[in-house]
Amino acid sequence: MKFFTVLLFFLSFVFSASIDVWKLWEHYKKTFISKEGYVVDPYNNYRVTSEAQGYTLLISALIGDKETFYRVWNWTKENLKRKDNLFSWLWINGHVVDRNNATDADLFIAYALLIASQKWKDYTLLSEAKRIKDSVKELVVPVCNGRRDYLFIPAKEGYIKNNIVSLNVVYYVPFIFRKFYESFGEDVWKNLYRYTYDIYTIRNISTHLTYDLFKKELRKGNFIDIDGMRFLIYAYVDDKRSLLYMRNAVEGILKFYREKGYIPLKYNYVTGGASKLKAPFCFYYVFSKLLPSDKNLEKEFRNGLEYDKKNYYCYALLLIALLHD
């Protein structure tokens, strides 16, 4: 185990050091960020989401691009922010088309504002971050079942029905929970952090989960896809060593990869069925951290990075991972 830890850190450093982050960022700005400050996703009809705004705010804060940060923040605040300090998740062709929030996006926006406030000593941003954080906190539901489970509701509307709560594994973002606890000292974030790793280390974790409030029981779904696989990137950002405990969580995908030679877009744990399409390049990046001696994963990552130039999703996730290295 100690050897694997040393190898993981060494290869992570070599791998990351060979990637020009500023070049990636310049491509990202040119391809995905409008002059007004909204961020488009070319593979989804150029839609604008609160997730994309949150990711971009975080990247620009981490990399120190003040002009881009404030441009994106001003557009986000003016066009997506609601009276409850959360953000409408979907904007298309000049209009909000779904006013419901996406709690993970709200998290990323608050986290980005917190990082920026510290970097540029802008206490207005800190006040905004606190307001968003407080509104997000209202969507945390603790359940006592001999211990505490912490349900992080994905949105204000549509996720609780007949005592069943719908959850998503990647709405649990450990590095944000840790930062909020360190910055604000509220136990809820420490408890969410702990519960995140309870979920992340479930064998063959699924993208979607349900929680039965009557039985006080968490249940997995049948599949994981490239939405859910982000949990590996979030764990890696939080602590590279945490990946040592993630293999069990993606056991089925690793078995499939060894047999078929690729990471699928979607994998069904129950049937063993998988998409014939490969996952995009950023997932080869994080799986290369799980299997650091596998040269094919790095090759697939490099090829995807070279040719998949309009993949907003992977460019954003890759930049977030690299900038936390």
Buried (B, 14 or more C-beta within 10 A) or exposed (E): EEEEEEEBEEBBEEBBEEBEBEEBBEBBBEBBBEEEBBBBBEBEEBBBBBBBBBBBBBBBBBBEBBEBBBBBBEBBBEBBBBEEBBBBBBBBEEEBEBBBBBBBBBBBBBBBBBBBBBBBEBEEBBEBBBBBBEBBBEBBBEBEEEEEBBBBBBBBEEBBEEEBBBBBBBBBBBBBBBBBBEBBEBEBBBBBBBBBBEBBBBEBBBBBBBBBBEEEEBEBBBBBBBBBBBBBBBBBBBEBEBBBEBBEBBBBBBEBBEEEEBBBBBBBBEEEEBBEEBBBBBBBBBBBBBBBEBEEBBEBBBEBBEEBEEBBBBBBBBBBBBBBB
